[in-house]
Amino acid sequence: MKLSNNLEIPQIGVGTWTLRGETARRNVRLALEAGFRHIDTAQAYENEAEVGQGVADSGVPRDEVFITTKVATNIMREGREAVRLSIYKSLSQLKMEYIDLLLIHWPVKDCVKDTWQVMEDCVRKGLVRSIGVSNFNRHHLDSLLEYAEIRPVINQMEVHPFLTQEENIAYNHQQGIQVEAWGPFGQGDIDVVGHPLLQSLAQKYQKTASQIVLRWIVQRDLITIPRAKPHHFAENLDIVSFTLEDKDMQAISSLNKNLRSNVLNDPETFPW
């Protein structure tokens, strides 16, 4: 998918949240060997070094891989210089000369402007190719856009059939900001793929319920990053082989409950 700065990002990638050590390194390598070219990490995941090593181990040229990382909330609270140093540390950990996409992980109150301006400076220096945000609601974006000299290209947010985020997504698209769905299957106690409708559609299309969910996301013109689980790589890539009918897209969207995977993941009330 093309971003507003004309860079392209693979619509389906792999997330590395919860992956640590050798598992992170191996799964990233296997993801790239399977055909993925989009890897998502974050400073808070504490696995940037392993992600970078996994990319190196794969043998895939750096310019063929799209790498995302995110500035951690605790770093944002420490001020501009801490943010700047954290970005250099991310580059060092990844063993890369540039980051394709750098995001603000959460809209930390009174810290976004300073962080954003440091990120803009990194774009001007060629250390970062594009910048964006994560978990921003409309009013967070409006505040950012008042002073941003470089506009965000992506807003990464929780999206799944129980949290469709239709108004928020529409507003981002109106602003020329692509939306990236994290947690497409829900997390914790939320069992999205076990819902009877998704199980029924899986039978109808002769696919898995997980594939139905991912197809629903990409047909909404969203990017998505299901977690890097090797036994699902081929399955996740296979969603390009079918299309959901409009009535089925609407049926899935009707499952919306505005239900987040964790009460702490609400941008309006998060405690960090």
PyMOL commands that set and color helices and strands:
alter all, ss='L'
color gray80, all
select helices_A, chain A and resi 21-34+43-45+48-58+62-64+73-77+80-94+112-124+138-147+166-174+196-205+209-218+230-241+246-253+263-265
alter helices_A, ss='H'
color red, helices_A
select strands_A, chain A and resi 14-15+38-40+66-71+101-104+131-134+154-158+178-182+223-224
alter strands_A, ss='S'
color yellow, strands_A
deselect
rebuild
show_as cartoon
